[in-house]
Structure formats: C-alpha cells, structure tokens
C-alpha cells in the first residue's frame, strides 16, 4: 500500500496530537472527584481504558505516518 506524502504527514500529526491531548485528559480525570471513592471508580476506569486505547491507536497511526514519510523521502 502506498500513502501519499500529505496523508503520511496527516497520520504522523494525528499520532503526535494523540500524545499531546490524552495524557492531559488523564490528568484532568485523575483530579476529578468522581474518579475516587476509596479507590478508583467505574468513571475513572472507563476513562482510563479510553485513554489507553486512544494512545495505542495514536501510536500505531503515528508509526504508519513516520514509515510513510520515510518511504517518501527515499525516492
């Protein structure tokens, strides 16, 4: 599969964006009083899983973008 240069940069930017946004979201959820009641609540657990999944997808998408950018430069 070939990616255009623009699409490769878009995927890379999406991966970086994920790593900028989601850790900040997790910090905000951590501070939320609904997150803790003698331990983590369901509210916190669901949002933690959302953050983990989003970072995993963002990483994979970012890696695809990096590979596309590198492949485009070698030509």
mmCIF file of the N, C-alpha and C atoms, coordinates in Angstrom:
data_MODEL
# 
_entry.id   MODEL 
# 
loop_
_atom_site.group_PDB 
_atom_site.id 
_atom_site.type_symbol 
_atom_site.label_atom_id 
_atom_site.label_alt_id 
_atom_site.label_comp_id 
_atom_site.label_asym_id 
_atom_site.label_entity_id 
_atom_site.label_seq_id 
_atom_site.pdbx_PDB_ins_code 
_atom_site.Cartn_x 
_atom_site.Cartn_y 
_atom_site.Cartn_z 
_atom_site.occupancy 
_atom_site.B_iso_or_equiv 
_atom_site.pdbx_formal_charge 
_atom_site.auth_seq_id 
_atom_site.auth_comp_id 
_atom_site.auth_asym_id 
_atom_site.auth_atom_id 
_atom_site.pdbx_PDB_model_num 
ATOM 1   N N  . UNK A 1 1  ? 0.845   -1.173 0.000  1.00 0.00 ? 1  UNK A N  1 
ATOM 2   C CA . UNK A 1 1  ? 0.000   0.000  0.000  1.00 0.00 ? 1  UNK A CA 1 
ATOM 3   C C  . UNK A 1 1  ? 0.891   1.237  0.000  1.00 0.00 ? 1  UNK A C  1 
ATOM 4   N N  . UNK A 1 2  ? 0.537   2.189  -0.813 1.00 0.00 ? 2  UNK A N  1 
ATOM 5   C CA . UNK A 1 2  ? 1.291   3.442  -0.867 1.00 0.00 ? 2  UNK A CA 1 
ATOM 6   C C  . UNK A 1 2  ? 0.465   4.556  -0.256 1.00 0.00 ? 2  UNK A C  1 
ATOM 7   N N  . UNK A 1 3  ? 1.124   5.352  0.552  1.00 0.00 ? 3  UNK A N  1 
ATOM 8   C CA . UNK A 1 3  ? 0.498   6.533  1.136  1.00 0.00 ? 3  UNK A CA 1 
ATOM 9   C C  . UNK A 1 3  ? 1.049   7.767  0.452  1.00 0.00 ? 3  UNK A C  1 
ATOM 10  N N  . UNK A 1 4  ? 0.189   8.732  0.230  1.00 0.00 ? 4  UNK A N  1 
ATOM 11  C CA . UNK A 1 4  ? 0.687   9.994  -0.315 1.00 0.00 ? 4  UNK A CA 1 
ATOM 12  C C  . UNK A 1 4  ? 1.486   10.712 0.771  1.00 0.00 ? 4  UNK A C  1 
ATOM 13  N N  . UNK A 1 5  ? 2.281   11.658 0.345  1.00 0.00 ? 5  UNK A N  1 
ATOM 14  C CA . UNK A 1 5  ? 3.080   12.427 1.293  1.00 0.00 ? 5  UNK A CA 1 
ATOM 15  C C  . UNK A 1 5  ? 2.178   13.172 2.282  1.00 0.00 ? 5  UNK A C  1 
ATOM 16  N N  . UNK A 1 6  ? 1.116   13.777 1.758  1.00 0.00 ? 6  UNK A N  1 
ATOM 17  C CA . UNK A 1 6  ? 0.190   14.515 2.611  1.00 0.00 ? 6  UNK A CA 1 
ATOM 18  C C  . UNK A 1 6  ? -0.494  13.620 3.633  1.00 0.00 ? 6  UNK A C  1 
ATOM 19  N N  . UNK A 1 7  ? -0.918  12.429 3.205  1.00 0.00 ? 7  UNK A N  1 
ATOM 20  C CA . UNK A 1 7  ? -1.579  11.501 4.120  1.00 0.00 ? 7  UNK A CA 1 
ATOM 21  C C  . UNK A 1 7  ? -0.589  11.003 5.174  1.00 0.00 ? 7  UNK A C  1 
ATOM 22  N N  . UNK A 1 8  ? 0.638   10.776 4.782  1.00 0.00 ? 8  UNK A N  1 
ATOM 23  C CA . UNK A 1 8  ? 1.657   10.341 5.746  1.00 0.00 ? 8  UNK A CA 1 
ATOM 24  C C  . UNK A 1 8  ? 1.868   11.407 6.824  1.00 0.00 ? 8  UNK A C  1 
ATOM 25  N N  . UNK A 1 9  ? 1.942   12.648 6.420  1.00 0.00 ? 9  UNK A N  1 
ATOM 26  C CA . UNK A 1 9  ? 2.106   13.739 7.392  1.00 0.00 ? 9  UNK A CA 1 
ATOM 27  C C  . UNK A 1 9  ? 0.876   13.878 8.275  1.00 0.00 ? 9  UNK A C  1 
ATOM 28  N N  . UNK A 1 10 ? -0.307  13.673 7.689  1.00 0.00 ? 10 UNK A N  1 
ATOM 29  C CA . UNK A 1 10 ? -1.537  13.724 8.476  1.00 0.00 ? 10 UNK A CA 1 
ATOM 30  C C  . UNK A 1 10 ? -1.546  12.636 9.543  1.00 0.00 ? 10 UNK A C  1 
ATOM 31  N N  . UNK A 1 11 ? -1.162  11.424 9.172  1.00 0.00 ? 11 UNK A N  1 
ATOM 32  C CA . UNK A 1 11 ? -1.123  10.319 10.140 1.00 0.00 ? 11 UNK A CA 1 
ATOM 33  C C  . UNK A 1 11 ? -0.104  10.598 11.243 1.00 0.00 ? 11 UNK A C  1 
ATOM 34  N N  . UNK A 1 12 ? 1.038   11.123 10.873 1.00 0.00 ? 12 UNK A N  1 
ATOM 35  C CA . UNK A 1 12 ? 2.051   11.480 11.858 1.00 0.00 ? 12 UNK A CA 1 
ATOM 36  C C  . UNK A 1 12 ? 1.527   12.560 12.805 1.00 0.00 ? 12 UNK A C  1 
ATOM 37  N N  . UNK A 1 13 ? 0.882   13.568 12.257 1.00 0.00 ? 13 UNK A N  1 
ATOM 38  C CA . UNK A 1 13 ? 0.321   14.642 13.092 1.00 0.00 ? 13 UNK A CA 1 
ATOM 39  C C  . UNK A 1 13 ? -0.763  14.100 14.022 1.00 0.00 ? 13 UNK A C  1 
ATOM 40  N N  . UNK A 1 14 ? -1.568  13.163 13.543 1.00 0.00 ? 14 UNK A N  1 
ATOM 41  C CA . UNK A 1 14 ? -2.599  12.559 14.380 1.00 0.00 ? 14 UNK A CA 1 
ATOM 42  C C  . UNK A 1 14 ? -1.969  11.817 15.559 1.00 0.00 ? 14 UNK A C  1 
ATOM 43  N N  . UNK A 1 15 ? -0.885  11.089 15.302 1.00 0.00 ? 15 UNK A N  1 
ATOM 44  C CA . UNK A 1 15 ? -0.189  10.378 16.374 1.00 0.00 ? 15 UNK A CA 1 
ATOM 45  C C  . UNK A 1 15 ? 0.376   11.326 17.415 1.00 0.00 ? 15 UNK A C  1 
ATOM 46  N N  . UNK A 1 16 ? 0.978   12.400 16.970 1.00 0.00 ? 16 UNK A N  1 
ATOM 47  C CA . UNK A 1 16 ? 1.521   13.398 17.901 1.00 0.00 ? 16 UNK A CA 1 
ATOM 48  C C  . UNK A 1 16 ? 0.386   14.047 18.680 1.00 0.00 ? 16 UNK A C  1 
ATOM 49  N N  . UNK A 1 17 ? -0.685  14.403 17.995 1.00 0.00 ? 17 UNK A N  1 
ATOM 50  C CA . UNK A 1 17 ? -1.853  15.016 18.639 1.00 0.00 ? 17 UNK A CA 1 
ATOM 51  C C  . UNK A 1 17 ? -2.396  14.114 19.743 1.00 0.00 ? 17 UNK A C  1 
ATOM 52  N N  . UNK A 1 18 ? -2.462  12.821 19.479 1.00 0.00 ? 18 UNK A N  1 
ATOM 53  C CA . UNK A 1 18 ? -2.949  11.877 20.490 1.00 0.00 ? 18 UNK A CA 1 
ATOM 54  C C  . UNK A 1 18 ? -2.090  11.921 21.745 1.00 0.00 ? 18 UNK A C  1 
ATOM 55  N N  . UNK A 1 19 ? -0.786  12.003 21.572 1.00 0.00 ? 19 UNK A N  1 
ATOM 56  C CA . UNK A 1 19 ? 0.120   12.015 22.722 1.00 0.00 ? 19 UNK A CA 1 
ATOM 57  C C  . UNK A 1 19 ? 0.157   13.372 23.422 1.00 0.00 ? 19 UNK A C  1 
ATOM 58  N N  . UNK A 1 20 ? -0.345  14.410 22.778 1.00 0.00 ? 20 UNK A N  1 
ATOM 59  C CA . UNK A 1 20 ? -0.453  15.718 23.427 1.00 0.00 ? 20 UNK A CA 1 
ATOM 60  C C  . UNK A 1 20 ? -1.764  15.801 24.223 1.00 0.00 ? 20 UNK A C  1 
ATOM 61  N N  . UNK A 1 21 ? -2.840  15.331 23.634 1.00 0.00 ? 21 UNK A N  1 
ATOM 62  C CA . UNK A 1 21 ? -4.171  15.501 24.216 1.00 0.00 ? 21 UNK A CA 1 
ATOM 63  C C  . UNK A 1 21 ? -4.481  14.495 25.321 1.00 0.00 ? 21 UNK A C  1 
ATOM 64  N N  . UNK A 1 22 ? -4.269  13.214 25.084 1.00 0.00 ? 22 UNK A N  1 
ATOM 65  C CA . UNK A 1 22 ? -4.765  12.187 26.010 1.00 0.00 ? 22 UNK A CA 1 
ATOM 66  C C  . UNK A 1 22 ? -4.078  12.169 27.368 1.00 0.00 ? 22 UNK A C  1 
ATOM 67  N N  . UNK A 1 23 ? -2.773  12.372 27.483 1.00 0.00 ? 23 UNK A N  1 
ATOM 68  C CA . UNK A 1 23 ? -2.200  12.447 28.838 1.00 0.00 ? 23 UNK A CA 1 
ATOM 69  C C  . UNK A 1 23 ? -2.780  13.603 29.657 1.00 0.00 ? 23 UNK A C  1 
ATOM 70  N N  . UNK A 1 24 ? -3.031  14.739 29.005 1.00 0.00 ? 24 UNK A N  1 
ATOM 71  C CA . UNK A 1 24 ? -3.649  15.863 29.693 1.00 0.00 ? 24 UNK A CA 1 
ATOM 72  C C  . UNK A 1 24 ? -5.068  15.500 30.142 1.00 0.00 ? 24 UNK A C  1 
ATOM 73  N N  . UNK A 1 25 ? -5.806  14.815 29.304 1.00 0.00 ? 25 UNK A N  1 
ATOM 74  C CA . UNK A 1 25 ? -7.149  14.358 29.655 1.00 0.00 ? 25 UNK A CA 1 
ATOM 75  C C  . UNK A 1 25 ? -7.087  13.443 30.881 1.00 0.00 ? 25 UNK A C  1 
ATOM 76  N N  . UNK A 1 26 ? -6.114  12.539 30.904 1.00 0.00 ? 26 UNK A N  1 
ATOM 77  C CA . UNK A 1 26 ? -5.971  11.626 32.047 1.00 0.00 ? 26 UNK A CA 1 
ATOM 78  C C  . UNK A 1 26 ? -5.652  12.397 33.326 1.00 0.00 ? 26 UNK A C  1 
ATOM 79  N N  . UNK A 1 27 ? -4.802  13.407 33.246 1.00 0.00 ? 27 UNK A N  1 
ATOM 80  C CA . UNK A 1 27 ? -4.508  14.224 34.432 1.00 0.00 ? 27 UNK A CA 1 
ATOM 81  C C  . UNK A 1 27 ? -5.779  14.893 34.951 1.00 0.00 ? 27 UNK A C  1 
ATOM 82  N N  . UNK A 1 28 ? -6.606  15.386 34.044 1.00 0.00 ? 28 UNK A N  1 
ATOM 83  C CA . UNK A 1 28 ? -7.849  16.028 34.455 1.00 0.00 ? 28 UNK A CA 1 
ATOM 84  C C  . UNK A 1 28 ? -8.823  15.028 35.074 1.00 0.00 ? 28 UNK A C  1 
ATOM 85  N N  . UNK A 1 29 ? -8.918  13.849 34.527 1.00 0.00 ? 29 UNK A N  1 
ATOM 86  C CA . UNK A 1 29 ? -9.794  12.816 35.082 1.00 0.00 ? 29 UNK A CA 1 
ATOM 87  C C  . UNK A 1 29 ? -9.268  12.380 36.447 1.00 0.00 ? 29 UNK A C  1 
ATOM 88  N N  . UNK A 1 30 ? -7.952  12.282 36.590 1.00 0.00 ? 30 UNK A N  1 
ATOM 89  C CA . UNK A 1 30 ? -7.344  11.880 37.860 1.00 0.00 ? 30 UNK A CA 1 
ATOM 90  C C  . UNK A 1 30 ? -7.755  12.842 38.983 1.00 0.00 ? 30 UNK A C  1 
ATOM 91  N N  . UNK A 1 31 ? -7.817  14.125 38.673 1.00 0.00 ? 31 UNK A N  1 
ATOM 92  C CA . UNK A 1 31 ? -8.149  15.151 39.669 1.00 0.00 ? 31 UNK A CA 1 
ATOM 93  C C  . UNK A 1 31 ? -9.654  15.257 39.936 1.00 0.00 ? 31 UNK A C  1 
ATOM 94  N N  . UNK A 1 32 ? -10.466 14.685 39.077 1.00 0.00 ? 32 UNK A N  1 
ATOM 95  C CA . UNK A 1 32 ? -11.916 14.796 39.206 1.00 0.00 ? 32 UNK A CA 1 
ATOM 96  C C  . UNK A 1 32 ? -12.395 14.030 40.441 1.00 0.00 ? 32 UNK A C  1 
ATOM 97  N N  . UNK A 1 33 ? -13.210 14.646 41.279 1.00 0.00 ? 33 UNK A N  1 
ATOM 98  C CA . UNK A 1 33 ? -13.678 13.957 42.498 1.00 0.00 ? 33 UNK A CA 1 
ATOM 99  C C  . UNK A 1 33 ? -14.519 12.712 42.213 1.00 0.00 ? 33 UNK A C  1 
ATOM 100 N N  . UNK A 1 34 ? -15.100 12.601 41.018 1.00 0.00 ? 34 UNK A N  1 
ATOM 101 C CA . UNK A 1 34 ? -15.876 11.404 40.673 1.00 0.00 ? 34 UNK A CA 1 
ATOM 102 C C  . UNK A 1 34 ? -14.992 10.195 40.411 1.00 0.00 ? 34 UNK A C  1 
ATOM 103 N N  . UNK A 1 35 ? -13.671 10.403 40.319 1.00 0.00 ? 35 UNK A N  1 
ATOM 104 C CA . UNK A 1 35 ? -12.755 9.316  39.983 1.00 0.00 ? 35 UNK A CA 1 
ATOM 105 C C  . UNK A 1 35 ? -12.379 8.443  41.169 1.00 0.00 ? 35 UNK A C  1 
ATOM 106 N N  . UNK A 1 36 ? -12.534 8.950  42.374 1.00 0.00 ? 36 UNK A N  1 
ATOM 107 C CA . UNK A 1 36 ? -12.036 8.236  43.548 1.00 0.00 ? 36 UNK A CA 1 
ATOM 108 C C  . UNK A 1 36 ? -13.098 8.163  44.646 1.00 0.00 ? 36 UNK A C  1 
ATOM 109 N N  . UNK A 1 37 ? -13.274 6.982  45.183 1.00 0.00 ? 37 UNK A N  1 
ATOM 110 C CA . UNK A 1 37 ? -14.144 6.753  46.327 1.00 0.00 ? 37 UNK A CA 1 
ATOM 111 C C  . UNK A 1 37 ? -13.603 5.510  47.020 1.00 0.00 ? 37 UNK A C  1 
ATOM 112 N N  . UNK A 1 38 ? -12.592 5.703  47.880 1.00 0.00 ? 38 UNK A N  1 
ATOM 113 C CA . UNK A 1 38 ? -11.879 4.585  48.500 1.00 0.00 ? 38 UNK A CA 1 
ATOM 114 C C  . UNK A 1 38 ? -11.290 3.660  47.434 1.00 0.00 ? 38 UNK A C  1 
ATOM 115 N N  . UNK A 1 39 ? -10.814 4.254  46.365 1.00 0.00 ? 39 UNK A N  1 
ATOM 116 C CA . UNK A 1 39 ? -10.245 3.520  45.239 1.00 0.00 ? 39 UNK A CA 1 
ATOM 117 C C  . UNK A 1 39 ? -10.820 4.068  43.944 1.00 0.00 ? 39 UNK A C  1 
ATOM 118 N N  . UNK A 1 40 ? -10.342 3.571  42.824 1.00 0.00 ? 40 UNK A N  1 
ATOM 119 C CA . UNK A 1 40 ? -10.839 4.074  41.543 1.00 0.00 ? 40 UNK A CA 1 
ATOM 120 C C  . UNK A 1 40 ? -12.297 3.662  41.318 1.00 0.00 ? 40 UNK A C  1 
ATOM 121 N N  . UNK A 1 41 ? -13.072 4.586  40.782 1.00 0.00 ? 41 UNK A N  1 
ATOM 122 C CA . UNK A 1 41 ? -14.479 4.322  40.491 1.00 0.00 ? 41 UNK A CA 1 
ATOM 123 C C  . UNK A 1 41 ? -14.633 3.817  39.052 1.00 0.00 ? 41 UNK A C  1 
ATOM 124 N N  . UNK A 1 42 ? -15.839 3.403  38.705 1.00 0.00 ? 42 UNK A N  1 
ATOM 125 C CA . UNK A 1 42 ? -16.118 2.981  37.328 1.00 0.00 ? 42 UNK A CA 1 
ATOM 126 C C  . UNK A 1 42 ? -15.886 4.140  36.360 1.00 0.00 ? 42 UNK A C  1 
ATOM 127 N N  . UNK A 1 43 ? -16.221 5.348  36.785 1.00 0.00 ? 43 UNK A N  1 
ATOM 128 C CA . UNK A 1 43 ? -15.978 6.548  35.980 1.00 0.00 ? 43 UNK A CA 1 
ATOM 129 C C  . UNK A 1 43 ? -14.504 6.640  35.587 1.00 0.00 ? 43 UNK A C  1 
ATOM 130 N N  . UNK A 1 44 ? -13.633 6.464  36.565 1.00 0.00 ? 44 UNK A N  1 
ATOM 131 C CA . UNK A 1 44 ? -12.191 6.541  36.304 1.00 0.00 ? 44 UNK A CA 1 
ATOM 132 C C  . UNK A 1 44 ? -11.734 5.384  35.426 1.00 0.00 ? 44 UNK A C  1 
ATOM 133 N N  . UNK A 1 45 ? -12.194 4.188  35.724 1.00 0.00 ? 45 UNK A N  1 
ATOM 134 C CA . UNK A 1 45 ? -11.761 3.001  34.986 1.00 0.00 ? 45 UNK A CA 1 
ATOM 135 C C  . UNK A 1 45 ? -12.143 3.092  33.508 1.00 0.00 ? 45 UNK A C  1 
ATOM 136 N N  . UNK A 1 46 ? -13.354 3.518  33.233 1.00 0.00 ? 46 UNK A N  1 
ATOM 137 C CA . UNK A 1 46 ? -13.792 3.652  31.839 1.00 0.00 ? 46 UNK A CA 1 
ATOM 138 C C  . UNK A 1 46 ? -12.949 4.687  31.107 1.00 0.00 ? 46 UNK A C  1 
ATOM 139 N N  . UNK A 1 47 ? -12.688 5.808  31.752 1.00 0.00 ? 47 UNK A N  1 
ATOM 140 C CA . UNK A 1 47 ? -11.892 6.847  31.106 1.00 0.00 ? 47 UNK A CA 1 
ATOM 141 C C  . UNK A 1 47 ? -10.429 6.430  30.960 1.00 0.00 ? 47 UNK A C  1 
ATOM 142 N N  . UNK A 1 48 ? -9.918  5.676  31.913 1.00 0.00 ? 48 UNK A N  1 
ATOM 143 C CA . UNK A 1 48 ? -8.552  5.160  31.789 1.00 0.00 ? 48 UNK A CA 1 
ATOM 144 C C  . UNK A 1 48 ? -8.441  4.224  30.585 1.00 0.00 ? 48 UNK A C  1 
ATOM 145 N N  . UNK A 1 49 ? -9.416  3.350  30.409 1.00 0.00 ? 49 UNK A N  1 
ATOM 146 C CA . UNK A 1 49 ? -9.402  2.450  29.250 1.00 0.00 ? 49 UNK A CA 1 
ATOM 147 C C  . UNK A 1 49 ? -9.500  3.238  27.942 1.00 0.00 ? 49 UNK A C  1 
ATOM 148 N N  . UNK A 1 50 ? -10.290 4.298  27.948 1.00 0.00 ? 50 UNK A N  1 
ATOM 149 C CA . UNK A 1 50 ? -10.389 5.163  26.778 1.00 0.00 ? 50 UNK A CA 1 
ATOM 150 C C  . UNK A 1 50 ? -9.039  5.797  26.449 1.00 0.00 ? 50 UNK A C  1 
ATOM 151 N N  . UNK A 1 51 ? -8.348  6.273  27.463 1.00 0.00 ? 51 UNK A N  1 
ATOM 152 C CA . UNK A 1 51 ? -7.035  6.891  27.260 1.00 0.00 ? 51 UNK A CA 1 
ATOM 153 C C  . UNK A 1 51 ? -6.030  5.870  26.738 1.00 0.00 ? 51 UNK A C  1 
ATOM 154 N N  . UNK A 1 52 ? -6.004  4.690  27.348 1.00 0.00 ? 52 UNK A N  1 
ATOM 155 C CA . UNK A 1 52 ? -5.054  3.651  26.926 1.00 0.00 ? 52 UNK A CA 1 
ATOM 156 C C  . UNK A 1 52 ? -5.312  3.243  25.476 1.00 0.00 ? 52 UNK A C  1 
ATOM 157 N N  . UNK A 1 53 ? -6.568  3.022  25.125 1.00 0.00 ? 53 UNK A N  1 
ATOM 158 C CA . UNK A 1 53 ? -6.898  2.641  23.749 1.00 0.00 ? 53 UNK A CA 1 
ATOM 159 C C  . UNK A 1 53 ? -6.534  3.761  22.770 1.00 0.00 ? 53 UNK A C  1 
ATOM 160 N N  . UNK A 1 54 ? -6.828  4.990  23.131 1.00 0.00 ? 54 UNK A N  1 
ATOM 161 C CA . UNK A 1 54 ? -6.535  6.117  22.245 1.00 0.00 ? 54 UNK A CA 1 
ATOM 162 C C  . UNK A 1 54 ? -5.042  6.305  22.047 1.00 0.00 ? 54 UNK A C  1 
ATOM 163 N N  . UNK A 1 55 ? -4.261  6.121  23.106 1.00 0.00 ? 55 UNK A N  1 
ATOM 164 C CA . UNK A 1 55 ? -2.805  6.221  22.966 1.00 0.00 ? 55 UNK A CA 1 
ATOM 165 C C  . UNK A 1 55 ? -2.254  5.074  22.124 1.00 0.00 ? 55 UNK A C  1 
ATOM 166 N N  . UNK A 1 56 ? -2.810  3.891  22.282 1.00 0.00 ? 56 UNK A N  1 
ATOM 167 C CA . UNK A 1 56 ? -2.366  2.750  21.472 1.00 0.00 ? 56 UNK A CA 1 
ATOM 168 C C  . UNK A 1 56 ? -2.665  3.001  19.993 1.00 0.00 ? 56 UNK A C  1 
ATOM 169 N N  . UNK A 1 57 ? -3.902  3.416  19.689 1.00 0.00 ? 57 UNK A N  1 
ATOM 170 C CA . UNK A 1 57 ? -4.250  3.708  18.301 1.00 0.00 ? 57 UNK A CA 1 
ATOM 171 C C  . UNK A 1 57 ? -3.432  4.872  17.759 1.00 0.00 ? 57 UNK A C  1 
ATOM 172 N N  . UNK A 1 58 ? -3.253  5.910  18.570 1.00 0.00 ? 58 UNK A N  1 
ATOM 173 C CA . UNK A 1 58 ? -2.459  7.058  18.139 1.00 0.00 ? 58 UNK A CA 1 
ATOM 174 C C  . UNK A 1 58 ? -1.019  6.677  17.839 1.00 0.00 ? 58 UNK A C  1 
ATOM 175 N N  . UNK A 1 59 ? -0.467  5.774  18.648 1.00 0.00 ? 59 UNK A N  1 
ATOM 176 C CA . UNK A 1 59 ? 0.904   5.316  18.419 1.00 0.00 ? 59 UNK A CA 1 
ATOM 177 C C  . UNK A 1 59 ? 1.012   4.549  17.113 1.00 0.00 ? 59 UNK A C  1 
ATOM 178 N N  . UNK A 1 60 ? 0.092   3.618  16.891 1.00 0.00 ? 60 UNK A N  1 
ATOM 179 C CA . UNK A 1 60 ? 0.119   2.824  15.657 1.00 0.00 ? 60 UNK A CA 1 
ATOM 180 C C  . UNK A 1 60 ? -0.060  3.724  14.437 1.00 0.00 ? 60 UNK A C  1 
ATOM 181 N N  . UNK A 1 61 ? -1.004  4.636  14.508 1.00 0.00 ? 61 UNK A N  1 
ATOM 182 C CA . UNK A 1 61 ? -1.250  5.552  13.386 1.00 0.00 ? 61 UNK A CA 1 
ATOM 183 C C  . UNK A 1 61 ? -0.041  6.456  13.153 1.00 0.00 ? 61 UNK A C  1 
ATOM 184 N N  . UNK A 1 62 ? 0.571   6.947  14.234 1.00 0.00 ? 62 UNK A N  1 
ATOM 185 C CA . UNK A 1 62 ? 1.766   7.777  14.109 1.00 0.00 ? 62 UNK A CA 1 
ATOM 186 C C  . UNK A 1 62 ? 2.932   7.020  13.495 1.00 0.00 ? 62 UNK A C  1 
ATOM 187 N N  . UNK A 1 63 ? 3.105   5.770  13.879 1.00 0.00 ? 63 UNK A N  1 
ATOM 188 C CA . UNK A 1 63 ? 4.181   4.947  13.307 1.00 0.00 ? 63 UNK A CA 1 
ATOM 189 C C  . UNK A 1 63 ? 3.949   4.740  11.813 1.00 0.00 ? 63 UNK A C  1 
ATOM 190 N N  . UNK A 1 64 ? 2.704   4.504  11.417 1.00 0.00 ? 64 UNK A N  1 
ATOM 191 C CA . UNK A 1 64 ? 2.404   4.388  9.985  1.00 0.00 ? 64 UNK A CA 1 
ATOM 192 C C  . UNK A 1 64 ? 2.751   5.681  9.260  1.00 0.00 ? 64 UNK A C  1 
ATOM 193 N N  . UNK A 1 65 ? 2.458   6.813  9.883  1.00 0.00 ? 65 UNK A N  1 
ATOM 194 C CA . UNK A 1 65 ? 2.811   8.100  9.292  1.00 0.00 ? 65 UNK A CA 1 
ATOM 195 C C  . UNK A 1 65 ? 4.314   8.276  9.146  1.00 0.00 ? 65 UNK A C  1 
ATOM 196 N N  . UNK A 1 66 ? 5.057   7.913  10.177 1.00 0.00 ? 66 UNK A N  1 
ATOM 197 C CA . UNK A 1 66 ? 6.524   8.012  10.118 1.00 0.00 ? 66 UNK A CA 1 
ATOM 198 C C  . UNK A 1 66 ? 7.068   7.123  9.005  1.00 0.00 ? 66 UNK A C  1 
ATOM 199 N N  . UNK A 1 67 ? 6.563   5.913  8.929  1.00 0.00 ? 67 UNK A N  1 
ATOM 200 C CA . UNK A 1 67 ? 7.024   4.995  7.875  1.00 0.00 ? 67 UNK A CA 1 
ATOM 201 C C  . UNK A 1 67 ? 6.698   5.541  6.491  1.00 0.00 ? 67 UNK A C  1 
ATOM 202 N N  . UNK A 1 68 ? 5.517   6.157  6.347  1.00 0.00 ? 68 UNK A N  1 
ATOM 203 C CA . UNK A 1 68 ? 5.161   6.748  5.056  1.00 0.00 ? 68 UNK A CA 1 
ATOM 204 C C  . UNK A 1 68 ? 6.037   7.921  4.682  1.00 0.00 ? 68 UNK A C  1 
ATOM 205 N N  . UNK A 1 69 ? 6.335   8.776  5.679  1.00 0.00 ? 69 UNK A N  1 
ATOM 206 C CA . UNK A 1 69 ? 7.209   9.928  5.413  1.00 0.00 ? 69 UNK A CA 1 
ATOM 207 C C  . UNK A 1 69 ? 8.602   9.451  5.044  1.00 0.00 ? 69 UNK A C  1 
ATOM 208 N N  . UNK A 1 70 ? 9.108   8.484  5.771  1.00 0.00 ? 70 UNK A N  1 
ATOM 209 C CA . UNK A 1 70 ? 10.452  7.956  5.459  1.00 0.00 ? 70 UNK A CA 1 
ATOM 210 C C  . UNK A 1 70 ? 10.501  7.299  4.090  1.00 0.00 ? 70 UNK A C  1 
ATOM 211 N N  . UNK A 1 71 ? 9.469   6.555  3.738  1.00 0.00 ? 71 UNK A N  1 
ATOM 212 C CA . UNK A 1 71 ? 9.437   5.893  2.429  1.00 0.00 ? 71 UNK A CA 1 
ATOM 213 C C  . UNK A 1 71 ? 9.369   6.929  1.311  1.00 0.00 ? 71 UNK A C  1 
ATOM 214 N N  . UNK A 1 72 ? 8.666   8.008  1.529  1.00 0.00 ? 72 UNK A N  1 
ATOM 215 C CA . UNK A 1 72 ? 8.567   9.055  0.525  1.00 0.00 ? 72 UNK A CA 1 
ATOM 216 C C  . UNK A 1 72 ? 9.866   9.800  0.311  1.00 0.00 ? 72 UNK A C  1 
ATOM 217 N N  . UNK A 1 73 ? 10.682  9.889  1.347  1.00 0.00 ? 73 UNK A N  1 
ATOM 218 C CA . UNK A 1 73 ? 11.970  10.601 1.241  1.00 0.00 ? 73 UNK A CA 1 
ATOM 219 C C  . UNK A 1 73 ? 13.033  9.765  0.548  1.00 0.00 ? 73 UNK A C  1 
ATOM 220 N N  . UNK A 1 74 ? 12.890  8.444  0.575  1.00 0.00 ? 74 UNK A N  1 
ATOM 221 C CA . UNK A 1 74 ? 13.930  7.584  -0.005 1.00 0.00 ? 74 UNK A CA 1 
ATOM 222 C C  . UNK A 1 74 ? 13.853  7.514  -1.513 1.00 0.00 ? 74 UNK A C  1 
ATOM 223 N N  . UNK A 1 75 ? 12.811  8.073  -2.100 1.00 0.00 ? 75 UNK A N  1 
ATOM 224 C CA . UNK A 1 75 ? 12.666  8.016  -3.556 1.00 0.00 ? 75 UNK A CA 1 
ATOM 225 C C  . UNK A 1 75 ? 13.418  9.119  -4.236 1.00 0.00 ? 75 UNK A C  1 
# 
